[in-house]
């Protein structure tokens, strides 16, 4: 972490434009999951307690070309006010006279939230003139929105080219844990990749195979590896366009890539599906068996795979997990994902959960508090694990 943070600046009686990630799920006018809002509290409280004037900005959803009440940040402002125990006025615009007047009238230790930056199409275009209009609001820029750090937008990258930009505490923590996994891992290092598609994570798997001691594969993406080995997969989800990639990865990775040996099948994609467990490969010879019968589909890893994963995780110093092992939304097919969460909770090493559905999975398993770090950024964490430079991080000042 060679970037300056809020600890490195003198901000008392100064205005700070703080990019947060309040892209939270809503139901009507209520926030249904405030995880991202709570994740920003350490940075917000530190700045307020130090006498800063805190101007928060964020995106929410994908409004089409202009203001849309459905994507207003009003519910986020209300929830933040409850968490802080103080008023958080929502300013009707993020740039222009309304925003500039609100900023000019601020007093030390006050906080305001600007309306959705994506109400202006210039935000996603990283328009320099729009970034300039944002920058005039403050003396410093703070990026605490790791979940948007892989986007080169006006509020995530453009502003930091105009006024001094530093990292908030959440950004610092994300970079500390994911940066270690991406560039300077402790060994033994085990990565677990799941989720539906291999195509989304080819670059990540490629990079991990150069860094990790083992890469464990589960979820729908494992089906493409099965088919690449000539194993019948019935009606299972598969990416035929990625079969050659899967073959190449298998031939190059050798024993480093660990594929499931058994699977839990469903006779349809439904919570109430009939289920049965089969061996994908003969556990004694390692050769392929008859595979998945027609009319059935793989919906979870089986108990033998959980054992194999447990053996691979034994003694691990660092484990990174991105993507569930099956259709964990259906209780009957959540067993493998929950078992992997339990293995991580008990492994004794540093455990990093890489955003997205993996976060929902460890929370559903009731084991979130047993993990070393849970990332708030799905796409950003994947790009970091792939070894890519995140524009929102690169734009911040070096120490």
Beta strands, then each sheet from edge to edge (+ up, - down):
strand 1: 15-19
strand 2: 26-27
strand 3: 30-31
strand 4: 53-57
strand 5: 89-91
strand 6: 111-114
strand 7: 140-143
strand 8: 165-167
strand 9: 189-193
strand 10: 214-217
strand 11: 257-259
strand 12: 262-266
strand 13: 275-279
strand 14: 297-301
strand 15: 318-322
strand 16: 350-353
strand 17: 373-374
sheet 1: 5+ 6+ 4+ 1+ 7+ 8+
sheet 2: 2+ 3-
sheet 3: 11+ 10+ 9+ 15+ 16+ 17+
sheet 4: 13+ 12- 14+
end
